[in-house]
């Protein structure tokens, strides 16, 4: 999208969906699995490449990723937490892409089927390679996803203490909140109630227009821990 830097989407899809009681990323919405909607949004956003982390034996999710333009990341074992999934993706990006200091990586849960590609482009446009900082979309008083990180911060993820998630980076480095008129930056699917609201609300419609994507018939608690929040909504 921007010739002055490359951008890499990190999509952790290796959670167990324990609160849902089933694989939420395979749940149908508008005729396609939730994960497919999320990947279509990323594809239309203009990022350089999309890296999706899937558990090594999750054949159904792996098949969706392979049929998209995203890169499939299969760790040698099931990631124990979202931070570990992110680490696998970043290591793959470093090995395959050799990013420069001007490049960025963007992190968002895999269960954001209403993600608007324009929201991602808004963040990319706000990035300043000459003066990089973490960029967080904010709708109203709440922070959301995706979060944009300067590439040099990738090396710090593997150095975080066991009791700290990726959100710890927001307390260590400069952060700019980028106003987003689009509420989709706040919407993900954590619980059965979230899914019911998604399927029942006429206001929740896909913002993608790629009709060439394959049609299929009918990110975990740790991923939520990584969500950046404004001081009024910060979790303890």
N, C-alpha and C positions, 0 to 999 in steps of 0.2 A: 504493500500500500504506500509506504513512504520509502523512497529509494535511499534515504540517509541511514536507515536502520532496519534490522529484521525483527520480527515479533513472533513469539512462540506461545501457543495456547497449551496450558497444562490442565488436563481434565481427569481427575481421579475418579475412576469408575470401579474401584475394587472393594467397595464397602459390602456389608452383608445385609443391609436393609432390615435390621432386626425389628425396628419399630413398625415397619410395614408388614412383616410376616411373609413377605415374598420379594422377589427381585423387582424393586420399583422401577428400575430403568427399562424393564421389559413391558411395563404396564402400557396399554394402548391409550392413545389420545389422538383424535382426528385421523384414525386409520393407521397410525404408525407408533412404534415404541417410543417412550419418552426420550431415550438416549438419541434416537435418530433426529428428533427435533433439535436437541441441543447441538448436535454436530452440524446440522444444516446451518444453524445460526452462526456458528464459528466459521464455517466454510464461506459464508457470504460476508463475513466481517472484514475480510482482507488481510488477516494475519498470514504470516509467511508459511507456517506449518502448525498442525494440530497434533498433539501427542496425548494419547488416551491410555491410562493404566488400567488393566483388567486382570483379575485373578487368573493364574495360569491354567485353571481347569474350567473356566467359564466360557464354554464354547459358543453359547448364544450371543453374549455380548461381544465376544471377539469377532464373530461373523458380521455383526452390524458395523463394527469399526472397519473391518477389511473392505466392506462394500462402500464405505465412504472414502473421502480423500484423506482421512486422518491416518496417522502412524500408530500402529498398535505396539504398546509396551507391555510385555509379559514378564513380570518379575519371577525369580526362581522359586519364590514361596509367596503365600498370601501375605500381603502387607498387614501389619498389626494395627496400623493407624494411618490417617491421611498423610501425615508428615513423611512417612516412609514411602508412600505412593509418589508423592511429589519428588522425593529424592531420586527414585528410579527414573522418573520422567526427565528430570534435569540432567542426570548422568547420561541418558540417551541423547538428549539434545546436544550436550557438550561434545559427545563422541561423534555424532553424525553431522552436526552443523558448524561446530567450532565458532560459536558466537563471539562477537567483539564486545568491547566495553560499552558501546553505544546501543547495543541491542537490548530487548526487553523480553520478559516472560510474563504471561497473564494467567492468573489462577481463578477458577470458578468451579463450583460443584457440577457434577454431571447431570444433576436432576433439575436443570433450569430450562424446561422446554419452551418457555415464552421469552427467552433471552432475545433481545432485539439487536441485530447486527450493528445498527446505528450507534448503540451505546458503546460497543467495543471500538468502533471507529472514532467516537468522540474522545475516548481515552488515548488512542494512538495519536490523534491530532494534538492532544495536550502535552504529550511527552516532549521533553527538551533534552536531546542528547548531550548538549553542551553543559547542562545543569540538571542532571537526572535526579528524580525523587520518586518515592512510591506514590502512585496515584490511586485514589479510592473513589468510586462513584458514590454520590450522596443524593438521595431522593428525600426531600423534606428534611427531617432531622435524623434520618437513618442512613447508615452506610450499607453498601451492598457489594455485589460482585459483577464483573470480575475485578480483581485487584491487579494493577500493573506494577511489576518490579523491575528495576534496572538489572540487567544481566549479572553484574558483579555480585549481587546479593545471593545468587544461586549457591555459591560455595558455602554460605553460612547456614543453609538449611541442615546439612549433615552435621554441623557443629553445635546445633541447639541442644540444650539439656533434655533429658528424657521427659521431664515434666512440662516442657514448653512446646507449643505448636508453632506453625508458620506465622501466626499472628504476632509472635514475639518480635518479628522483624519490624513491625510498625512502631514498636516502642524504642527501637534502637536507631532508626534512620528517619530523615525528613519525610513527611507525608503531606501531600496536597489533596484536599478534597475537591472533586470535580462535580459540580452540580449536574444532575441528570434529570431531565423532565420526564423520563420514562420509568415507571414503577417496576418494570420487569427486572431491574437490577436487584430487587428485594425478594423476588418470588422463586422459591424452590419447593421441593416436595419432600417433606420429612415424615409425615404421618398419613394414615388413611384419610383423616379429615382434610388435609391439604389436597390430596388427590381428588376427593369428592368436590371440593370447592373449584378445583381446576376444571373438572369435567362438567360441572353444573353451571358455571358462570359464563354467560355469553360474551362478557368483556375479555375473557381469556381466549385470545385467538392467536394462532401462529403468525409471526411477523415475517415469515420467510416466503419467498416466491419461487423457489427452485423446484419446479415440477419434474425435473429429471431425476430426482433422488429416488432410490429403490423403495418400493412400497412393501411393507410387511403386514400381514394380517395379525389380527390379534394374537455425595459424596457423603454417609454414615455419621454417627455422632461426632467422630473426630473431625469430620469436614466442617461441621457447624462450629466447632471450637476454633477453627481458623478464620471465622468471619470477623472482619474488622468492624468495630462499632464506635459510634460517636460517644463522647463522654456521658451523654444523657441515657445511652442505651448499652453501656459497657457491662459485660457480664463479669462477675467476680472471679 
